[in-house]
Amino acid sequence: MRPVNQPPVATDSPTPPLNFSSLERLSRIGGGGTVYKVIHRPTGKLYALKTIYVNHEDYYFPSEDTVRNQISREIEILRDVDHPNVVKCHDAYDTFDHSGEIQVLLEYMDGGFLDGTHIHHEPSLADLSRQILSGLFYLHRRQIVHWDIKPSNLLINSRKQVKIADFGVSRILAQTIAYMSPERIDTDVNHGKYDGYAGDIWSFGVSILELYLGRFPFAVAKPGEWALMCAICMSQPPEAPPTASRELRDFIACCLQRDPAKRWTAAKLLRHPFIITHNMSANHV
């Protein structure tokens, strides 16, 4: 087993590469692919170990080597990302020669994923939104599109820090149609043009509205991808209910514009009254 394109370790780096054999699996914690809570035996530190199964027939590339190279490039990007609202990638191990897998060692978030969470308290929702937007602003400024923002890719820890997970590699792995923007599903919606940054904002808006409502915000009479795609592309964007504050209703509307050019950017959303009102002392950008 070998690191994936392991870069040279900087002389001032406080954390040397972690040996895969020194990691012990403790329990399975779910997520995309297979994720385990692991302990680094020499230090007792906890991490999350994600297994990415690579079968090129499941991806958009013609061969396993192409998939491997693409995932390796994405992981190199992950290693260089350092932000308090983005899950840290510590290392990656290539097991293609044996089982067609890549093991990615990630920061462990003890509060788990946000899917299934109901956050009706607006100040709490505003703080959570601010944190996610701060991570998105950082990624977008570095020209990184997430491609699959959704509650199950948002994690929280016991200190109430919210972090974005599965960015970069999400472009290669299977993605969830439910959170895709209309123009991504149907290219005729925006004349064949797709802005990944605006797509992330749509997905963010759907996710925040879902957390507020405690349910997925699109009403679909019949289950299935076709009905869901029709609802996203043909119906009006979902809205926060009248019982929500005017600031929250406008905040969601700024994210869920059918015209991607009219969606607010992460930087602009960080200055929205919904965020500012509940986070007066926060340093947003």
ChimeraX commands (.cxc) that place a marker at each C-alpha (Angstrom):
marker #1 position 0.00,0.00,0.00 radius 0.5
marker #1 position 1.38,3.39,-0.96 radius 0.5
marker #1 position 0.37,7.03,-0.60 radius 0.5
marker #1 position -1.41,8.58,-3.60 radius 0.5
marker #1 position 1.11,10.86,-5.33 radius 0.5
marker #1 position 2.53,11.74,-1.90 radius 0.5
marker #1 position 4.11,15.21,-2.10 radius 0.5
marker #1 position 7.36,16.02,-0.29 radius 0.5
marker #1 position 6.81,16.92,3.34 radius 0.5
marker #1 position 7.69,20.54,4.09 radius 0.5
marker #1 position 10.46,20.96,6.65 radius 0.5
marker #1 position 8.22,23.10,8.86 radius 0.5
marker #1 position 5.27,20.70,8.71 radius 0.5
marker #1 position 4.25,19.61,12.24 radius 0.5
marker #1 position 2.42,16.49,11.02 radius 0.5
marker #1 position 4.36,13.76,9.18 radius 0.5
marker #1 position 2.55,11.32,6.87 radius 0.5
marker #1 position 0.57,8.68,8.77 radius 0.5
marker #1 position 1.37,5.03,8.18 radius 0.5
marker #1 position -1.73,3.14,7.07 radius 0.5
marker #1 position -0.74,0.09,9.12 radius 0.5
marker #1 position -0.85,2.16,12.31 radius 0.5
marker #1 position -4.58,2.87,11.88 radius 0.5
marker #1 position -7.16,0.68,13.64 radius 0.5
marker #1 position -10.83,0.63,12.65 radius 0.5
marker #1 position -13.19,1.21,15.56 radius 0.5
marker #1 position -16.66,1.49,14.01 radius 0.5
marker #1 position -18.47,2.26,10.80 radius 0.5
marker #1 position -19.92,5.78,10.64 radius 0.5
marker #1 position -21.61,5.83,7.22 radius 0.5
marker #1 position -21.43,8.54,4.56 radius 0.5
marker #1 position -20.77,8.27,0.82 radius 0.5
marker #1 position -18.81,5.12,0.10 radius 0.5
marker #1 position -17.77,3.42,3.36 radius 0.5
marker #1 position -16.50,5.54,6.25 radius 0.5
marker #1 position -14.93,4.22,9.45 radius 0.5
marker #1 position -13.94,5.85,12.69 radius 0.5
marker #1 position -10.29,4.89,13.16 radius 0.5
marker #1 position -7.64,5.48,15.77 radius 0.5
marker #1 position -3.97,6.20,15.10 radius 0.5
marker #1 position -2.45,3.77,17.61 radius 0.5
marker #1 position 0.86,5.62,18.27 radius 0.5
marker #1 position -0.90,8.89,19.18 radius 0.5
marker #1 position -4.43,7.84,20.14 radius 0.5
marker #1 position -5.85,10.45,17.75 radius 0.5
marker #1 position -9.16,9.77,16.02 radius 0.5
marker #1 position -9.72,10.11,12.27 radius 0.5
marker #1 position -12.32,9.17,9.68 radius 0.5
marker #1 position -11.17,6.71,7.01 radius 0.5
marker #1 position -13.21,6.78,3.81 radius 0.5
marker #1 position -12.99,3.99,1.26 radius 0.5
marker #1 position -13.60,5.01,-2.36 radius 0.5
marker #1 position -14.45,1.99,-4.49 radius 0.5
marker #1 position -13.31,2.45,-8.06 radius 0.5
marker #1 position -15.20,0.63,-10.76 radius 0.5
marker #1 position -14.75,2.67,-13.95 radius 0.5
marker #1 position -18.13,1.48,-15.27 radius 0.5
marker #1 position -19.75,3.58,-12.49 radius 0.5
marker #1 position -18.02,6.78,-13.58 radius 0.5
marker #1 position -17.75,8.99,-16.62 radius 0.5
marker #1 position -14.31,7.78,-17.69 radius 0.5
marker #1 position -13.33,5.01,-20.14 radius 0.5
marker #1 position -10.84,3.07,-18.01 radius 0.5
marker #1 position -9.79,2.31,-14.46 radius 0.5
marker #1 position -6.46,4.08,-15.00 radius 0.5
marker #1 position -8.28,7.26,-16.02 radius 0.5
marker #1 position -10.49,7.06,-12.93 radius 0.5
marker #1 position -7.47,6.46,-10.74 radius 0.5
marker #1 position -5.58,9.42,-12.17 radius 0.5
marker #1 position -8.58,11.72,-11.86 radius 0.5
marker #1 position -9.24,10.77,-8.24 radius 0.5
marker #1 position -5.54,11.14,-7.44 radius 0.5
marker #1 position -5.54,14.69,-8.87 radius 0.5
marker #1 position -8.62,15.59,-6.85 radius 0.5
marker #1 position -7.05,14.23,-3.65 radius 0.5
marker #1 position -3.96,16.36,-4.25 radius 0.5
marker #1 position -6.30,19.38,-4.22 radius 0.5
marker #1 position -7.90,18.16,-0.98 radius 0.5
marker #1 position -4.52,17.90,0.74 radius 0.5
marker #1 position -3.82,21.55,0.08 radius 0.5
marker #1 position -7.14,22.80,1.48 radius 0.5
marker #1 position -6.98,24.34,4.95 radius 0.5
marker #1 position -10.05,26.09,6.34 radius 0.5
marker #1 position -11.95,25.76,9.65 radius 0.5
marker #1 position -15.21,25.03,7.80 radius 0.5
marker #1 position -13.85,22.39,5.41 radius 0.5
marker #1 position -13.08,18.83,6.54 radius 0.5
marker #1 position -9.31,18.35,6.48 radius 0.5
marker #1 position -7.81,15.62,4.29 radius 0.5
marker #1 position -4.74,14.26,6.11 radius 0.5
marker #1 position -3.57,11.51,3.77 radius 0.5
marker #1 position -4.61,9.00,1.12 radius 0.5
marker #1 position -3.56,5.43,0.38 radius 0.5
marker #1 position -3.79,3.69,-2.98 radius 0.5
marker #1 position -4.90,0.05,-2.86 radius 0.5
marker #1 position -5.74,-0.27,-6.58 radius 0.5
marker #1 position -3.25,-3.10,-7.03 radius 0.5
marker #1 position -5.17,-5.25,-4.55 radius 0.5
marker #1 position -8.84,-4.27,-4.32 radius 0.5
marker #1 position -9.45,-1.29,-6.58 radius 0.5
marker #1 position -9.83,1.11,-3.66 radius 0.5
marker #1 position -8.47,4.39,-2.40 radius 0.5
marker #1 position -8.47,5.02,1.34 radius 0.5
marker #1 position -8.75,8.70,2.31 radius 0.5
marker #1 position -7.84,9.75,5.86 radius 0.5
marker #1 position -10.01,12.65,7.00 radius 0.5
marker #1 position -10.60,14.81,10.03 radius 0.5
marker #1 position -13.02,13.10,12.42 radius 0.5
marker #1 position -16.23,15.01,13.17 radius 0.5
marker #1 position -17.80,13.54,16.30 radius 0.5
marker #1 position -21.27,15.06,15.72 radius 0.5
marker #1 position -21.78,13.28,12.42 radius 0.5
marker #1 position -23.73,14.32,9.34 radius 0.5
marker #1 position -26.53,16.89,9.24 radius 0.5
marker #1 position -28.97,14.84,7.18 radius 0.5
marker #1 position -32.16,14.21,9.13 radius 0.5
marker #1 position -31.54,17.26,11.32 radius 0.5
marker #1 position -34.32,19.79,12.00 radius 0.5
marker #1 position -33.09,23.32,12.88 radius 0.5
marker #1 position -36.10,25.56,13.31 radius 0.5
marker #1 position -34.24,28.05,15.57 radius 0.5
marker #1 position -33.23,30.81,13.16 radius 0.5
marker #1 position -30.15,32.11,15.05 radius 0.5
marker #1 position -28.74,28.55,15.06 radius 0.5
marker #1 position -29.58,28.15,11.38 radius 0.5
marker #1 position -27.92,31.50,10.59 radius 0.5
marker #1 position -24.72,30.47,12.39 radius 0.5
marker #1 position -24.69,27.13,10.58 radius 0.5
marker #1 position -25.30,28.91,7.25 radius 0.5
marker #1 position -22.49,31.36,7.95 radius 0.5
marker #1 position -20.05,28.54,8.57 radius 0.5
marker #1 position -20.99,26.64,5.42 radius 0.5
marker #1 position -20.82,29.83,3.35 radius 0.5
marker #1 position -17.40,30.63,4.80 radius 0.5
marker #1 position -16.19,27.23,3.62 radius 0.5
marker #1 position -17.82,27.69,0.21 radius 0.5
marker #1 position -16.35,31.17,-0.14 radius 0.5
marker #1 position -12.89,29.72,0.57 radius 0.5
marker #1 position -13.34,26.91,-1.97 radius 0.5
marker #1 position -14.79,29.16,-4.67 radius 0.5
marker #1 position -12.04,31.72,-4.18 radius 0.5
marker #1 position -9.58,28.90,-4.85 radius 0.5
marker #1 position -11.61,27.97,-7.97 radius 0.5
marker #1 position -12.86,24.73,-6.40 radius 0.5
marker #1 position -16.45,23.69,-7.08 radius 0.5
marker #1 position -17.95,21.20,-4.64 radius 0.5
marker #1 position -20.56,19.70,-7.04 radius 0.5
marker #1 position -22.60,17.91,-4.35 radius 0.5
marker #1 position -23.59,20.15,-1.43 radius 0.5
marker #1 position -26.27,18.39,0.63 radius 0.5
marker #1 position -26.94,17.73,4.34 radius 0.5
marker #1 position -25.15,14.38,4.24 radius 0.5
marker #1 position -21.99,16.17,3.07 radius 0.5
marker #1 position -22.16,18.66,5.95 radius 0.5
marker #1 position -20.70,17.54,9.27 radius 0.5
marker #1 position -20.70,18.96,12.79 radius 0.5
marker #1 position -18.56,18.37,15.87 radius 0.5
marker #1 position -19.14,18.75,19.61 radius 0.5
marker #1 position -17.86,22.35,19.44 radius 0.5
marker #1 position -20.70,23.19,17.01 radius 0.5
marker #1 position -18.26,23.68,14.15 radius 0.5
marker #1 position -19.86,22.85,10.80 radius 0.5
marker #1 position -17.63,21.64,7.98 radius 0.5
marker #1 position -18.05,20.74,4.30 radius 0.5
marker #1 position -16.99,17.24,3.27 radius 0.5
marker #1 position -16.56,15.32,0.02 radius 0.5
marker #1 position -15.68,18.30,-2.18 radius 0.5
marker #1 position -13.60,17.75,-5.32 radius 0.5
marker #1 position -14.02,13.98,-5.44 radius 0.5
marker #1 position -17.79,14.56,-5.58 radius 0.5
marker #1 position -17.34,15.51,-9.22 radius 0.5
marker #1 position -16.26,11.93,-9.93 radius 0.5
marker #1 position -18.40,9.95,-7.51 radius 0.5
marker #1 position -22.12,9.38,-7.82 radius 0.5
marker #1 position -24.04,12.57,-7.02 radius 0.5
marker #1 position -27.53,13.22,-5.71 radius 0.5
marker #1 position -30.00,14.63,-8.24 radius 0.5
marker #1 position -32.22,16.00,-5.45 radius 0.5
marker #1 position -29.86,18.92,-4.77 radius 0.5
marker #1 position -28.81,19.66,-8.35 radius 0.5
marker #1 position -29.74,23.00,-9.89 radius 0.5
marker #1 position -32.26,23.11,-12.78 radius 0.5
marker #1 position -29.65,24.11,-15.36 radius 0.5
marker #1 position -27.43,21.20,-14.41 radius 0.5
marker #1 position -30.20,18.66,-14.93 radius 0.5
marker #1 position -31.65,20.28,-18.05 radius 0.5
marker #1 position -29.08,22.18,-20.13 radius 0.5
marker #1 position -31.86,23.94,-22.05 radius 0.5
marker #1 position -32.76,25.87,-18.89 radius 0.5
marker #1 position -29.70,28.10,-19.21 radius 0.5
marker #1 position -28.85,27.68,-22.91 radius 0.5
marker #1 position -26.28,24.99,-22.23 radius 0.5
marker #1 position -24.23,27.12,-19.86 radius 0.5
marker #1 position -23.33,25.81,-16.44 radius 0.5
marker #1 position -21.71,27.80,-13.65 radius 0.5
marker #1 position -20.50,25.38,-10.98 radius 0.5
marker #1 position -20.24,28.09,-8.33 radius 0.5
marker #1 position -23.89,29.09,-8.87 radius 0.5
marker #1 position -24.79,25.38,-8.83 radius 0.5
marker #1 position -23.21,25.04,-5.38 radius 0.5
marker #1 position -25.30,27.97,-4.14 radius 0.5
marker #1 position -28.54,26.34,-5.35 radius 0.5
marker #1 position -27.58,23.11,-3.55 radius 0.5
marker #1 position -26.72,25.10,-0.44 radius 0.5
marker #1 position -30.12,26.85,-0.52 radius 0.5
marker #1 position -32.02,23.56,-0.88 radius 0.5
marker #1 position -29.99,22.11,2.01 radius 0.5
marker #1 position -30.60,25.05,4.35 radius 0.5
marker #1 position -34.32,25.05,3.58 radius 0.5
marker #1 position -34.46,21.29,4.23 radius 0.5
marker #1 position -32.75,21.75,7.60 radius 0.5
marker #1 position -35.23,24.50,8.51 radius 0.5
marker #1 position -38.31,22.53,7.43 radius 0.5
marker #1 position -37.11,19.17,8.70 radius 0.5
marker #1 position -37.98,17.63,5.33 radius 0.5
marker #1 position -36.92,17.77,1.69 radius 0.5
marker #1 position -38.45,21.01,0.30 radius 0.5
marker #1 position -39.63,19.77,-3.12 radius 0.5
marker #1 position -43.09,18.21,-3.19 radius 0.5
marker #1 position -42.97,15.10,-5.38 radius 0.5
marker #1 position -46.23,13.17,-5.76 radius 0.5
marker #1 position -44.54,10.01,-7.04 radius 0.5
marker #1 position -41.10,8.85,-5.94 radius 0.5
marker #1 position -38.37,8.40,-8.52 radius 0.5
marker #1 position -35.71,10.36,-10.33 radius 0.5
marker #1 position -37.92,11.39,-13.25 radius 0.5
marker #1 position -40.57,12.98,-11.01 radius 0.5
marker #1 position -37.86,14.68,-8.99 radius 0.5
marker #1 position -36.13,16.08,-12.08 radius 0.5
marker #1 position -39.45,17.42,-13.37 radius 0.5
marker #1 position -40.14,19.08,-10.03 radius 0.5
marker #1 position -36.73,20.76,-9.96 radius 0.5
marker #1 position -36.74,21.89,-13.58 radius 0.5
marker #1 position -40.38,22.78,-14.14 radius 0.5
marker #1 position -41.86,23.93,-10.84 radius 0.5
marker #1 position -41.17,27.20,-9.07 radius 0.5
marker #1 position -38.26,27.06,-6.63 radius 0.5
marker #1 position -39.32,26.15,-3.08 radius 0.5
marker #1 position -39.67,28.95,-0.56 radius 0.5
marker #1 position -39.38,29.33,3.18 radius 0.5
marker #1 position -42.86,29.33,4.77 radius 0.5
marker #1 position -44.66,32.55,5.78 radius 0.5
marker #1 position -43.94,31.73,9.42 radius 0.5
marker #1 position -40.23,32.25,8.80 radius 0.5
marker #1 position -38.69,35.68,9.27 radius 0.5
marker #1 position -38.57,38.08,6.34 radius 0.5
marker #1 position -34.75,37.82,6.40 radius 0.5
marker #1 position -34.77,34.03,6.16 radius 0.5
marker #1 position -37.37,34.02,3.37 radius 0.5
marker #1 position -35.29,36.49,1.37 radius 0.5
marker #1 position -32.07,34.59,2.11 radius 0.5
marker #1 position -33.52,31.36,0.67 radius 0.5
marker #1 position -34.90,33.26,-2.33 radius 0.5
marker #1 position -31.44,34.71,-3.06 radius 0.5
marker #1 position -30.07,31.14,-3.26 radius 0.5
marker #1 position -32.92,29.51,-5.18 radius 0.5
marker #1 position -33.17,31.71,-8.26 radius 0.5
marker #1 position -33.91,29.72,-11.40 radius 0.5
marker #1 position -31.60,32.03,-13.33 radius 0.5
marker #1 position -28.11,31.17,-12.03 radius 0.5
marker #1 position -26.88,34.67,-12.89 radius 0.5
marker #1 position -29.32,36.05,-10.30 radius 0.5
marker #1 position -28.17,33.80,-7.46 radius 0.5
marker #1 position -26.07,35.53,-4.88 radius 0.5
marker #1 position -22.46,34.42,-4.48 radius 0.5
marker #1 position -21.13,32.98,-1.22 radius 0.5
marker #1 position -19.35,36.27,-0.51 radius 0.5
marker #1 position -22.54,38.29,-1.00 radius 0.5
marker #1 position -24.66,35.86,1.04 radius 0.5
marker #1 position -22.26,36.27,3.96 radius 0.5
marker #1 position -23.36,39.93,4.03 radius 0.5
marker #1 position -27.09,39.14,3.83 radius 0.5
marker #1 position -29.23,40.53,6.70 radius 0.5
marker #1 position -30.16,36.97,7.79 radius 0.5
marker #1 position -26.48,36.26,8.46 radius 0.5
marker #1 position -25.54,39.72,9.75 radius 0.5
marker #1 position -28.50,40.02,12.12 radius 0.5
marker #1 position -27.63,36.83,13.99 radius 0.5
marker #1 position -23.85,37.11,13.71 radius 0.5
marker #1 position -23.08,40.76,14.38 radius 0.5
marker #1 position -19.66,40.05,15.86 radius 0.5
marker #1 position -18.60,37.40,13.34 radius 0.5
marker #1 position -15.73,37.99,10.93 radius 0.5
marker #1 position -17.46,36.53,7.89 radius 0.5
marker #1 position -14.99,36.77,5.02 radius 0.5
marker link #1:1,2 radius 0.2
marker link #1:2,3 radius 0.2
marker link #1:3,4 radius 0.2
marker link #1:4,5 radius 0.2
marker link #1:5,6 radius 0.2
marker link #1:6,7 radius 0.2
marker link #1:7,8 radius 0.2
marker link #1:8,9 radius 0.2
marker link #1:9,10 radius 0.2
marker link #1:10,11 radius 0.2
marker link #1:11,12 radius 0.2
marker link #1:12,13 radius 0.2
marker link #1:13,14 radius 0.2
marker link #1:14,15 radius 0.2
marker link #1:15,16 radius 0.2
marker link #1:16,17 radius 0.2
marker link #1:17,18 radius 0.2
marker link #1:18,19 radius 0.2
marker link #1:19,20 radius 0.2
marker link #1:20,21 radius 0.2
marker link #1:21,22 radius 0.2
marker link #1:22,23 radius 0.2
marker link #1:23,24 radius 0.2
marker link #1:24,25 radius 0.2
marker link #1:25,26 radius 0.2
marker link #1:26,27 radius 0.2
marker link #1:27,28 radius 0.2
marker link #1:28,29 radius 0.2
marker link #1:29,30 radius 0.2
marker link #1:30,31 radius 0.2
marker link #1:31,32 radius 0.2
marker link #1:32,33 radius 0.2
marker link #1:33,34 radius 0.2
marker link #1:34,35 radius 0.2
marker link #1:35,36 radius 0.2
marker link #1:36,37 radius 0.2
marker link #1:37,38 radius 0.2
marker link #1:38,39 radius 0.2
marker link #1:39,40 radius 0.2
marker link #1:40,41 radius 0.2
marker link #1:41,42 radius 0.2
marker link #1:42,43 radius 0.2
marker link #1:43,44 radius 0.2
marker link #1:44,45 radius 0.2
marker link #1:45,46 radius 0.2
marker link #1:46,47 radius 0.2
marker link #1:47,48 radius 0.2
marker link #1:48,49 radius 0.2
marker link #1:49,50 radius 0.2
marker link #1:50,51 radius 0.2
marker link #1:51,52 radius 0.2
marker link #1:52,53 radius 0.2
marker link #1:53,54 radius 0.2
marker link #1:54,55 radius 0.2
marker link #1:55,56 radius 0.2
marker link #1:56,57 radius 0.2
marker link #1:57,58 radius 0.2
marker link #1:58,59 radius 0.2
marker link #1:59,60 radius 0.2
marker link #1:60,61 radius 0.2
marker link #1:61,62 radius 0.2
marker link #1:62,63 radius 0.2
marker link #1:63,64 radius 0.2
marker link #1:64,65 radius 0.2
marker link #1:65,66 radius 0.2
marker link #1:66,67 radius 0.2
marker link #1:67,68 radius 0.2
marker link #1:68,69 radius 0.2
marker link #1:69,70 radius 0.2
marker link #1:70,71 radius 0.2
marker link #1:71,72 radius 0.2
marker link #1:72,73 radius 0.2
marker link #1:73,74 radius 0.2
marker link #1:74,75 radius 0.2
marker link #1:75,76 radius 0.2
marker link #1:76,77 radius 0.2
marker link #1:77,78 radius 0.2
marker link #1:78,79 radius 0.2
marker link #1:79,80 radius 0.2
marker link #1:80,81 radius 0.2
marker link #1:81,82 radius 0.2
marker link #1:82,83 radius 0.2
marker link #1:83,84 radius 0.2
marker link #1:84,85 radius 0.2
marker link #1:85,86 radius 0.2
marker link #1:86,87 radius 0.2
marker link #1:87,88 radius 0.2
marker link #1:88,89 radius 0.2
marker link #1:89,90 radius 0.2
marker link #1:90,91 radius 0.2
marker link #1:91,92 radius 0.2
marker link #1:92,93 radius 0.2
marker link #1:93,94 radius 0.2
marker link #1:94,95 radius 0.2
marker link #1:95,96 radius 0.2
marker link #1:96,97 radius 0.2
marker link #1:97,98 radius 0.2
marker link #1:98,99 radius 0.2
marker link #1:99,100 radius 0.2
marker link #1:100,101 radius 0.2
marker link #1:101,102 radius 0.2
marker link #1:102,103 radius 0.2
marker link #1:103,104 radius 0.2
marker link #1:104,105 radius 0.2
marker link #1:105,106 radius 0.2
marker link #1:106,107 radius 0.2
marker link #1:107,108 radius 0.2
marker link #1:108,109 radius 0.2
marker link #1:109,110 radius 0.2
marker link #1:110,111 radius 0.2
marker link #1:111,112 radius 0.2
marker link #1:112,113 radius 0.2
marker link #1:113,114 radius 0.2
marker link #1:114,115 radius 0.2
marker link #1:115,116 radius 0.2
marker link #1:116,117 radius 0.2
marker link #1:117,118 radius 0.2
marker link #1:118,119 radius 0.2
marker link #1:119,120 radius 0.2
marker link #1:120,121 radius 0.2
marker link #1:121,122 radius 0.2
marker link #1:122,123 radius 0.2
marker link #1:123,124 radius 0.2
marker link #1:124,125 radius 0.2
marker link #1:125,126 radius 0.2
marker link #1:126,127 radius 0.2
marker link #1:127,128 radius 0.2
marker link #1:128,129 radius 0.2
marker link #1:129,130 radius 0.2
marker link #1:130,131 radius 0.2
marker link #1:131,132 radius 0.2
marker link #1:132,133 radius 0.2
marker link #1:133,134 radius 0.2
marker link #1:134,135 radius 0.2
marker link #1:135,136 radius 0.2
marker link #1:136,137 radius 0.2
marker link #1:137,138 radius 0.2
marker link #1:138,139 radius 0.2
marker link #1:139,140 radius 0.2
marker link #1:140,141 radius 0.2
marker link #1:141,142 radius 0.2
marker link #1:142,143 radius 0.2
marker link #1:143,144 radius 0.2
marker link #1:144,145 radius 0.2
marker link #1:145,146 radius 0.2
marker link #1:146,147 radius 0.2
marker link #1:147,148 radius 0.2
marker link #1:148,149 radius 0.2
marker link #1:149,150 radius 0.2
marker link #1:150,151 radius 0.2
marker link #1:151,152 radius 0.2
marker link #1:152,153 radius 0.2
marker link #1:153,154 radius 0.2
marker link #1:154,155 radius 0.2
marker link #1:155,156 radius 0.2
marker link #1:156,157 radius 0.2
marker link #1:157,158 radius 0.2
marker link #1:158,159 radius 0.2
marker link #1:159,160 radius 0.2
marker link #1:160,161 radius 0.2
marker link #1:161,162 radius 0.2
marker link #1:162,163 radius 0.2
marker link #1:163,164 radius 0.2
marker link #1:164,165 radius 0.2
marker link #1:165,166 radius 0.2
marker link #1:166,167 radius 0.2
marker link #1:167,168 radius 0.2
marker link #1:168,169 radius 0.2
marker link #1:169,170 radius 0.2
marker link #1:170,171 radius 0.2
marker link #1:171,172 radius 0.2
marker link #1:172,173 radius 0.2
marker link #1:173,174 radius 0.2
marker link #1:174,175 radius 0.2
marker link #1:175,176 radius 0.2
marker link #1:176,177 radius 0.2
marker link #1:177,178 radius 0.2
marker link #1:178,179 radius 0.2
marker link #1:179,180 radius 0.2
marker link #1:180,181 radius 0.2
marker link #1:181,182 radius 0.2
marker link #1:182,183 radius 0.2
marker link #1:183,184 radius 0.2
marker link #1:184,185 radius 0.2
marker link #1:185,186 radius 0.2
marker link #1:186,187 radius 0.2
marker link #1:187,188 radius 0.2
marker link #1:188,189 radius 0.2
marker link #1:189,190 radius 0.2
marker link #1:190,191 radius 0.2
marker link #1:191,192 radius 0.2
marker link #1:192,193 radius 0.2
marker link #1:193,194 radius 0.2
marker link #1:194,195 radius 0.2
marker link #1:195,196 radius 0.2
marker link #1:196,197 radius 0.2
marker link #1:197,198 radius 0.2
marker link #1:198,199 radius 0.2
marker link #1:199,200 radius 0.2
marker link #1:200,201 radius 0.2
marker link #1:201,202 radius 0.2
marker link #1:202,203 radius 0.2
marker link #1:203,204 radius 0.2
marker link #1:204,205 radius 0.2
marker link #1:205,206 radius 0.2
marker link #1:206,207 radius 0.2
marker link #1:207,208 radius 0.2
marker link #1:208,209 radius 0.2
marker link #1:209,210 radius 0.2
marker link #1:210,211 radius 0.2
marker link #1:211,212 radius 0.2
marker link #1:212,213 radius 0.2
marker link #1:213,214 radius 0.2
marker link #1:214,215 radius 0.2
marker link #1:215,216 radius 0.2
marker link #1:216,217 radius 0.2
marker link #1:217,218 radius 0.2
marker link #1:218,219 radius 0.2
marker link #1:219,220 radius 0.2
marker link #1:220,221 radius 0.2
marker link #1:221,222 radius 0.2
marker link #1:222,223 radius 0.2
marker link #1:223,224 radius 0.2
marker link #1:224,225 radius 0.2
marker link #1:225,226 radius 0.2
marker link #1:226,227 radius 0.2
marker link #1:227,228 radius 0.2
marker link #1:228,229 radius 0.2
marker link #1:229,230 radius 0.2
marker link #1:230,231 radius 0.2
marker link #1:231,232 radius 0.2
marker link #1:232,233 radius 0.2
marker link #1:233,234 radius 0.2
marker link #1:234,235 radius 0.2
marker link #1:235,236 radius 0.2
marker link #1:236,237 radius 0.2
marker link #1:237,238 radius 0.2
marker link #1:238,239 radius 0.2
marker link #1:239,240 radius 0.2
marker link #1:240,241 radius 0.2
marker link #1:241,242 radius 0.2
marker link #1:242,243 radius 0.2
marker link #1:243,244 radius 0.2
marker link #1:244,245 radius 0.2
marker link #1:245,246 radius 0.2
marker link #1:246,247 radius 0.2
marker link #1:247,248 radius 0.2
marker link #1:248,249 radius 0.2
marker link #1:249,250 radius 0.2
marker link #1:250,251 radius 0.2
marker link #1:251,252 radius 0.2
marker link #1:252,253 radius 0.2
marker link #1:253,254 radius 0.2
marker link #1:254,255 radius 0.2
marker link #1:255,256 radius 0.2
marker link #1:256,257 radius 0.2
marker link #1:257,258 radius 0.2
marker link #1:258,259 radius 0.2
marker link #1:259,260 radius 0.2
marker link #1:260,261 radius 0.2
marker link #1:261,262 radius 0.2
marker link #1:262,263 radius 0.2
marker link #1:263,264 radius 0.2
marker link #1:264,265 radius 0.2
marker link #1:265,266 radius 0.2
marker link #1:266,267 radius 0.2
marker link #1:267,268 radius 0.2
marker link #1:268,269 radius 0.2
marker link #1:269,270 radius 0.2
marker link #1:270,271 radius 0.2
marker link #1:271,272 radius 0.2
marker link #1:272,273 radius 0.2
marker link #1:273,274 radius 0.2
marker link #1:274,275 radius 0.2
marker link #1:275,276 radius 0.2
marker link #1:276,277 radius 0.2
marker link #1:277,278 radius 0.2
marker link #1:278,279 radius 0.2
marker link #1:279,280 radius 0.2
marker link #1:280,281 radius 0.2
marker link #1:281,282 radius 0.2
marker link #1:282,283 radius 0.2
marker link #1:283,284 radius 0.2
marker link #1:284,285 radius 0.2
view
